[in-house]
Amino acid sequence: MRSQQVTALGLLTVLSFPWGAMAQTLLPPARQIETPVAVIMSPTTLGSYRFGPGDQLEINVFDSVDLSGSRLVAPDGTITLPLIGVVQANDRTAAELAVVLQERFLTYLKKPIVTVTVAQFRPLLISIAGEVRRPGPVQMKNVPSDLKQNITIDNTNPSLPSLSAALKEAGGVTRAADISQVVIKRRGQLLKFDLWQGLTSENAPQDQMLQDGDAIFVPKIVAGSPKIDPRLVAKSTIAPQSVKVRVVGEVKKPGEFDIPPNSTVSSAMAIAGGATDKAKLTKVALVRLDDQGKVDKQFLNLENMIDSQQIQDGDVILVPKSRNFNILDIAGQALPPLGILMNLLKGK
């Protein structure tokens, strides 16, 4: 009886010994290597996402550290791996690329298991034109389309590649922008979006997620365009972060300043250090060029340093000195480049 127990114990020991690991150590690295049945693995979150130049991929070949590693998709759409060399990754999903790599590795391994994931997504290249502060191409963070369906876009996550985030990246919209008719050109199709409704309606549509190669156009307000309140736009996320305003005359720090677009004349003066003791606050002048290029001027009483006049990009605020000091002389002395503008004022 004891002999039978010893024999059984010896048989279990033989069966449990890791003969597979020893075999892989002793045999040369070629097709003789045995691995489990082939399984194509890819994260479900990648879904239909197709690789392109700039994607950072993680390639994992089961039980082979030397063949695994991080690979950057080159400008020609390829990646390079040990043993198999150059492989085309462009326009392939994770599952499709895993199949291709598995077939290539069959020359050296039996039934290889290949996993393809993404360490970092390539940026989106978006073109923006029309009524924005900085038109031209912009790069934005990429998110796979399968993940976009499960993402709520709001102001708390500005890194997502949304339409409003792209406009913000382009410096924000100008005061002349008709944000009710923004157009995205995508693969030959024209998609229209009403961002004004998004600012005013309780049932506003969700912000639009962008795709690589999208072209955005923001038209200019024309006759018949919906009434758009520039004050509300100035408070939104698609407005510029700041506008340039010149404050000259009797302020403590005269000059040009970057000021939030929803600021008033009095707040712009405060940024310029506030008025001096010699200032005549009953007749502060706001000078600007209108949309037709004509000079517009108005006088404000800011004795209480409170007003509701919203400033615009390019505005000039003139704070005169009391006791018969000519407001136009202040501008001419403080900012010579404004001479042409001041001559126009004198001629009126």
C-alpha positions, 0 to 999 in steps of 0.5 A, a space after each residue: 500500500 505504501 509503495 502504491 502511494 509513493 508511486 502515485 505521488 511521484 506521478 503527480 510530481 512528474 505531471 505538475 512539473 513545468 515541462 513547457 517552460 523548460 522546453 522553451 528554455 532549451 529549444 531554439 527561438 523559432 517555429 518550434 516554440 509552443 504557446 496556447 491556442 491563438 486569441 486575438 485581443 484588443 480593448 473594446 474601448 478602441 472599437 472602430 478607431 483607426 490608427 494613423 501617423 502619430 498614434 503611440 501603440 503598445 504591442 504585446 506578444 504573449 510570453 515574449 518581452 523582446 518582441 513587445 513594446 511601444 511603437 510610434 506610427 510613423 508619418 508613412 503609417 508604418 510601425 517597425 517590430 523585431 523579426 518581422 520589420 515594417 508593418 502598415 498600421 495606418 487605417 487599421 483598427 486594433 483588432 485588424 492590426 493584431 491579426 496582421 501581426 499574428 500572421 507575420 509572427 507565425 514565421 517565427 512563433 507557433 500560434 502567437 497571441 498579440 495584443 494591440 492597445 494605444 498609449 497615446 492618441 494622435 492629435 486631431 488637425 482641425 482647420 478654422 476660418 472666418 470670424 475668429 481671432 486666430 484663423 488657421 489650423 489647430 491641433 486638439 486632443 483626440 478621443 476615439 469615436 467609441 469613447 465619445 458616445 459615453 462622454 458628456 461634454 461641458 465646460 468642466 472638460 475643455 480638453 475634449 475635441 469639441 466645436 466650442 473648444 476648437 473656437 476657444 483654441 482659435 482665440 474665440 469668436 469676434 463680435 462680428 461672428 454669426 454663431 447661429 450658422 457655424 459650419 463644419 465641413 466633414 468628408 464633403 458634407 456640410 454640417 450646420 450648428 446653432 451655437 447661439 441657441 446653445 447659449 440661450 435655450 434650455 433645450 440646447 443641443 450637446 456640443 459637437 465632437 470633432 473628427 480629424 480633418 474637420 474644417 470649421 467656418 464661422 460666418 459674419 453677421 449680415 442683414 437678416 441674421 438672428 439678433 445676437 447679444 454680444 454681451 452674452 457671447 462675451 461671457 461664454 466659453 467661445 469668446 476671446 479670453 481678452 481684448 486689447 483696449 487703450 486707456 490714456 489721459 488722467 489714469 495712473 498707468 496709461 497704455 494698452 491692456 488685455 482686458 476680459 471681453 465682458 468688461 465695462 469702461 470703468 473696469 478698464 480704467 480700474 485695470 489702468 490704475 484708476 483715475 488721477 486726482 486731476 481727472 474730469 470724470 464727467 466727460 470720459 470719452 470712448 472712441 471706437 471704429 464701428 463695423 463699417 470703419 467709421 469713427 464712433 465716439 460717446 461721452 460717459 459720466 463716471 463720477 461714481 465709476 459705474 457704467 454698463 458700456 461694454 468695451 470692444 477690441 480696439 477701443 480707446 478710452 480718453 480720460 481728460 484733465 479738469 479745467 479746460 484741458 482738451 481731450 484730443 490733445 491728451 490722445 495726441 500726446 500720449 499715443 501718437 499712432 492715434 493721430 489719424 483717428 484724432 484728426 477725424 474726430 476734430 473734423 466732426 
